[in-house]
């Protein structure tokens, strides 16, 4: 079930115009927001260099598998005798030796398993980077949304100030109000115009940052749709459920799981490296014929099979390699536990932020409704020469502040929900 956030134009006093006609909603349903944001997420996933780097690192790690699972290169030795070595069948002219060493049984398989697990850890790291990028894009999108909405609200408020100025000026000309009311309006108008200009400059900066995040031209247009969507999938998760959540299927944790398995396999490799290696080869000698005699097989070349065995008698390096793998496995498990605790803590805080934003939105809706009614009464009283213009201006500022606070709460709710999406990447994909 998906919860959309909107602010009705009526409650915000926004005209259907300006800055692409930004609309702000808080309702149930589906809007144009998803398509634009989904497109940006896809562009970021395809173009962002950090994501590309993470995937390239995974591909590079996969290249370790054929390297470590292959036999060592055979050794070919060639010898030519400057002075012939005499044998019973003739003089040796040349000698060729070919030797292939074989690691202990299962060593290559263990090395391949270790490399595969490390590559899987790199792939999980890539998934985590991509998920975190999605959160960054959504957060940046929400910042642009908030700033654009703020500009639209302030521009609408500027028109309201213009209408107040006309009213105050007419009252002054009629002799029922002082000129100071017009001056006060002018002061607020100047401040509002300056704030709008500054906000527009900041908006351009945010758009540039957003395009850099997507790794595209910095002057590319950024379109913000008329809705921000919040999923209520995890809003009501209870603390005990949070404690039970171990995030085992999250890429950030899966990465540590694969690394721990890899270091466990590395211990097997270290033990097998401490076992003898077996070499099988052949020795071929070129024999010239004797001229001083003619023995049986005179001048026949000699072929001799060979077997060699390495002697791993210096044990310190093998024990150290095994101990290193054990310690790395322990360190990885400790990092995994710390990461889970951090994610649980962040999850609980994120849920609080989402609940807080939703409650504030509801509060601001009620306050806006009451403030609008009071504002109408104050304007009517001022028009009838029974009201205080200071109170009219103050109430208008209060309404403006409530509108801006509501927009900020909407942005905060969306960002909190985006963080939840990151925490539950796999659940959202199921």
C-alpha positions in Angstrom: 0.0 0.0 0.0 1.5 3.4 -1.0 0.9 6.7 0.7 1.3 9.8 -1.4 2.0 13.1 0.2 0.2 16.2 -1.2 -0.6 19.7 -0.2 -3.8 20.9 -1.8 -3.4 24.2 -3.6 -6.3 25.5 -1.5 -4.6 24.9 1.7 -1.3 26.3 0.4 -3.0 29.1 -1.5 -1.0 28.2 -4.6 -2.1 29.1 -8.1 -1.9 26.5 -10.9 1.1 28.1 -12.4 4.8 28.8 -12.1 7.9 26.7 -11.9 6.5 23.9 -13.9 3.2 24.0 -12.1 4.5 22.2 -8.9 1.7 20.4 -7.1 2.0 19.0 -3.6 -0.2 16.1 -2.6 -0.8 13.9 0.4 -3.2 11.2 -0.8 -3.6 7.6 -1.7 -2.9 6.6 -5.3 -0.3 6.8 -8.1 1.1 9.9 -9.7 3.6 11.1 -12.3 6.3 11.2 -9.7 7.4 7.6 -10.1 8.1 7.7 -13.8 10.5 10.7 -13.6 12.3 9.5 -10.5 12.5 5.9 -11.8 14.2 7.3 -14.9 16.7 9.2 -12.9 17.4 6.1 -10.8 18.1 4.1 -13.9 20.4 6.8 -15.4 22.3 7.0 -12.1 22.7 3.2 -11.9 24.0 3.1 -15.5 26.2 6.2 -15.4 27.4 6.8 -11.8 31.2 6.1 -11.7 31.1 4.8 -8.2 28.6 2.1 -9.2 30.6 1.4 -12.4 33.8 1.1 -10.3 32.1 -1.3 -7.9 30.9 -3.6 -10.7 34.3 -3.4 -12.5 36.0 -4.5 -9.2 33.6 -7.5 -9.1 34.5 -8.4 -12.7 38.2 -8.1 -11.8 37.8 -10.3 -8.8 36.2 -13.0 -11.0 39.4 -13.1 -13.1 41.2 -14.4 -10.0 39.4 -17.8 -10.3 41.1 -19.1 -13.4 44.4 -17.7 -12.1 44.5 -19.6 -8.8 42.8 -22.8 -10.1 45.4 -23.4 -12.8 48.4 -25.7 -12.5 51.8 -24.0 -12.3 53.6 -23.7 -15.6 55.8 -26.7 -16.5 59.5 -26.3 -16.5 61.6 -27.1 -19.6 65.4 -27.3 -19.1 67.8 -27.6 -22.1 71.5 -28.4 -21.8 74.1 -28.6 -24.5 77.5 -30.0 -23.6 80.6 -28.0 -24.7 82.7 -31.1 -24.0 80.9 -34.3 -24.7 80.1 -36.5 -21.7 80.9 -40.1 -22.6 78.5 -42.9 -21.9 78.7 -46.6 -22.7 76.4 -46.0 -25.7 78.1 -42.8 -26.9 78.7 -39.2 -26.1 75.9 -37.0 -24.8 75.3 -34.1 -27.1 72.3 -32.4 -25.5 69.8 -33.0 -22.7 66.2 -31.9 -22.3 64.2 -32.1 -19.0 60.4 -31.3 -18.7 58.9 -31.1 -15.2 55.3 -30.4 -14.1 54.6 -29.8 -10.5 51.2 -30.7 -8.9 49.9 -29.1 -5.7 48.5 -31.4 -3.0 45.1 -32.9 -3.7 42.3 -30.3 -3.4 44.6 -27.3 -3.2 43.5 -25.8 -6.5 39.8 -26.4 -5.7 40.3 -24.7 -2.4 42.0 -21.7 -4.0 39.2 -21.5 -6.6 36.5 -21.6 -3.9 38.3 -18.8 -2.0 38.5 -16.6 -5.1 34.8 -17.2 -6.0 33.7 -16.2 -2.5 35.8 -13.1 -2.6 34.2 -12.3 -6.0 30.7 -12.8 -4.5 31.6 -10.4 -1.7 32.6 -7.9 -4.4 29.2 -8.4 -6.1 27.4 -7.8 -2.8 29.5 -4.6 -2.3 28.3 -3.5 -5.8 24.7 -4.1 -4.8 25.2 -2.1 -1.6 26.8 0.8 -3.5 23.9 0.7 -6.0 21.3 0.7 -3.2 23.0 3.6 -1.4 23.2 5.5 -4.7 19.4 5.1 -5.0 19.0 6.6 -1.6 21.3 9.5 -2.5 19.3 10.2 -5.7 16.0 10.1 -3.9 17.3 12.4 -1.2 18.7 14.9 -3.8 15.4 14.7 -5.7 13.5 15.5 -2.5 15.8 18.5 -1.8 15.0 19.9 -5.2 11.3 19.2 -4.7 11.3 21.1 -1.4 13.2 24.0 -2.8 11.0 24.3 -5.8 7.9 24.1 -3.6 9.3 26.7 -1.3 9.9 29.1 -4.2 6.3 28.5 -5.5 4.9 29.2 -2.1 7.0 32.4 -1.6 6.0 33.7 -5.1 2.4 33.1 -4.2 2.9 34.9 -0.9 4.4 37.8 -2.8 1.2 38.2 -4.8 -0.7 38.1 -1.5 1.5 40.9 -0.2 0.8 42.9 -3.3 -2.9 42.5 -2.6 -2.4 43.6 1.0 -0.4 46.7 -0.2 -3.3 47.7 -2.5 -5.7 47.3 0.4 -3.5 49.3 2.8 -3.0 52.0 0.2 -6.7 52.4 -0.4 -7.3 52.6 3.3 -4.6 55.3 3.6 -6.1 57.3 0.7 -9.5 57.0 2.4 -8.0 58.4 5.6 -8.8 55.3 7.7 -5.3 53.9 8.0 -1.7 55.3 8.3 0.9 55.2 5.5 3.1 53.1 7.7 1.1 50.0 6.8 2.1 50.4 3.2 5.8 50.9 4.2 5.7 47.7 6.3 4.3 45.8 3.3 7.1 47.2 1.1 9.7 46.0 3.6 8.3 42.4 3.6 8.0 42.5 -0.2 11.7 43.4 -0.6 12.7 40.7 1.8 10.5 38.1 -0.1 11.9 39.1 -3.5 15.5 38.7 -2.2 14.7 35.4 -0.6 13.2 34.1 -3.9 16.3 35.2 -5.9 18.6 33.4 -3.4 16.4 30.3 -3.5 16.5 30.2 -7.3 20.3 30.4 -7.2 20.4 27.6 -4.6 18.0 25.6 -6.8 20.5 25.8 -9.7 23.2 24.5 -7.5 21.1 21.6 -6.4 20.3 20.8 -10.0 24.0 20.8 -10.8 24.8 18.5 -7.9 21.9 16.2 -9.0 23.3 16.0 -12.6 26.8 15.2 -11.2 25.3 12.4 -9.2 23.8 11.0 -12.4 27.1 11.7 -14.2 25.6 13.7 -17.0 25.9 17.3 -18.2 25.6 19.8 -15.3 23.2 22.0 -17.3 20.8 19.1 -18.0 17.2 20.0 -17.1 15.9 18.4 -14.0 12.1 17.8 -13.9 10.5 17.3 -10.6 7.0 15.7 -10.7 4.0 16.8 -8.8 4.0 14.2 -6.1 6.3 12.6 -3.5 5.4 9.1 -2.6 5.9 7.3 0.7 5.3 3.6 1.2 3.7 2.6 4.5 5.2 -0.8 4.4 7.5 -0.5 7.5 5.9 2.4 9.3 4.4 0.3 12.1 7.3 -2.0 12.6 7.6 -2.7 16.4 10.8 -2.4 18.3 10.9 -6.2 19.0 10.7 -6.8 15.3 13.6 -4.5 14.8 15.6 -6.4 17.3 14.8 -9.7 15.5 15.8 -8.2 12.1 19.3 -9.4 11.4 19.6 -8.0 7.9 21.1 -11.3 6.7 19.8 -10.7 3.2 21.1 -7.2 2.9 24.0 -6.8 0.5 26.1 -5.0 3.1 25.8 -8.0 5.4 26.0 -10.6 2.7 29.3 -9.0 1.7 30.7 -9.8 5.2 29.2 -13.3 5.1 31.0 -14.1 1.8 34.2 -12.7 3.0 34.1 -14.8 6.2 33.5 -17.9 4.1 36.4 -16.9 1.9 38.8 -16.6 4.8 37.6 -19.9 6.1 38.4 -21.4 2.7 41.7 -19.6 2.8 42.6 -21.6 6.0 42.2 -24.8 4.0 44.4 -23.3 1.3 47.1 -22.5 3.9 47.0 -26.0 5.3 47.3 -27.6 1.9 50.1 -25.3 0.9 52.0 -26.8 3.8 51.8 -30.3 2.2 54.3 -31.6 -0.3 54.0 -30.9 -4.0 54.5 -33.7 -6.4 56.4 -33.3 -9.7 56.3 -35.6 -12.7 58.7 -35.2 -15.6 60.8 -36.7 -18.2 64.5 -36.4 -19.0 65.7 -36.9 -22.7 69.3 -37.2 -23.6 70.6 -37.0 -27.2 73.4 -39.6 -27.6 75.8 -39.8 -30.5 77.1 -43.1 -31.9 80.4 -44.5 -30.9 83.0 -45.0 -33.6 85.5 -47.0 -31.6 83.0 -49.8 -30.8 79.6 -51.0 -31.6 77.7 -52.0 -28.4 74.1 -53.0 -28.4 71.9 -49.9 -28.9 74.9 -47.9 -29.9 73.9 -44.1 -30.1 70.4 -44.7 -28.8 68.9 -41.6 -27.1 68.1 -42.0 -23.4 64.6 -41.3 -21.9 64.3 -41.2 -18.2 61.0 -40.6 -16.3 61.4 -38.4 -13.2 59.4 -37.9 -9.9 60.1 -35.1 -7.5 58.6 -34.1 -4.2 58.9 -30.8 -2.5 59.8 -30.8 1.2 57.8 -28.1 3.1 60.0 -28.3 6.2 60.0 -24.5 7.0 56.6 -24.5 8.8 56.5 -21.0 10.2 55.2 -19.4 7.0 52.4 -22.0 6.6 51.3 -21.6 10.2 51.4 -17.8 9.9 49.3 -17.9 6.7 46.7 -20.1 8.4 46.7 -17.9 11.5 46.3 -14.8 9.3 43.2 -16.3 7.6 41.7 -17.2 11.0 42.2 -13.7 12.3 40.8 -12.1 9.1 37.7 -14.4 9.5 37.3 -13.2 13.1 37.7 -9.5 12.1 35.2 -9.9 9.3 32.6 -11.4 11.7 33.2 -8.6 14.1 32.7 -6.0 11.4 29.5 -7.8 10.4 28.2 -7.6 13.9 29.0 -3.9 14.2 27.4 -3.2 10.8 24.2 -5.0 11.9 24.0 -3.0 15.1 24.5 0.2 13.2 21.8 -0.7 10.7 19.4 -1.6 13.5 20.1 1.7 15.2 19.6 3.7 12.0 16.5 1.8 11.2 14.9 2.7 14.5 15.8 6.4 14.1 14.6 6.4 10.5 11.2 5.0 11.5 11.0 7.7 14.2 11.7 10.4 11.6 9.0 9.0 9.3 6.4 8.9 12.1 7.4 12.4 13.2 7.1 13.8 9.7 3.7 12.2 9.2 2.3 13.6 12.5 3.7 17.0 11.8 2.0 17.0 8.3 -1.3 16.2 10.0 -0.7 19.0 12.6 0.2 21.5 10.0 -2.9 20.7 8.0 -5.1 21.4 11.0 -3.2 24.6 11.9 -3.4 25.8 8.3 -7.1 25.3 8.2 -7.6 27.3 11.4 -5.1 30.0 10.4 -6.8 30.6 7.1 -10.1 31.1 8.8 -8.6 33.5 11.3 -6.8 35.3 8.4 -10.1 35.9 6.6 -11.7 37.3 9.7 -8.7 39.7 10.3 -8.8 40.9 6.7 -12.5 41.5 6.9 -12.1 43.4 10.2 -9.3 45.5 8.8 -11.4 46.3 5.7 -14.2 47.5 8.0 -11.8 49.6 10.0 -12.2 47.5 13.1 -9.0 45.3 12.8 -5.3 45.7 13.3 -3.2 45.5 10.2 -0.2 44.2 12.3 -2.3 41.2 13.1 -3.1 40.6 9.4 0.6 40.7 8.5 1.6 38.5 11.4 -1.1 35.9 10.6 0.0 35.9 6.9 3.6 35.2 8.1 2.3 32.4 10.4 0.5 30.8 7.5 3.6 31.1 5.3 5.7 29.5 8.0 3.2 26.6 8.4 3.3 26.0 4.6 7.1 25.9 4.5 7.2 23.6 7.6 4.7 21.3 5.9 6.8 21.1 2.8 9.9 20.3 4.9 8.0 17.6 6.7 6.9 16.1 3.4 10.6 16.1 2.3 11.7 14.5 5.5 9.0 11.8 5.3 10.1 11.0 1.7 13.8 10.9 2.6 13.1 8.6 5.6 11.1 6.3 3.4 14.0 6.2 0.9 16.3 5.2 3.8 13.8 2.3 4.6 14.0 1.3 1.0 17.8 1.0 1.3 17.5 -1.1 4.5 15.1 -3.5 2.9 16.5 -3.7 -0.6 15.8 -7.3 -1.2 12.3 -7.2 0.3 11.4 -4.3 -2.0 12.6 -6.4 -5.0 10.6 -9.4 -4.1 
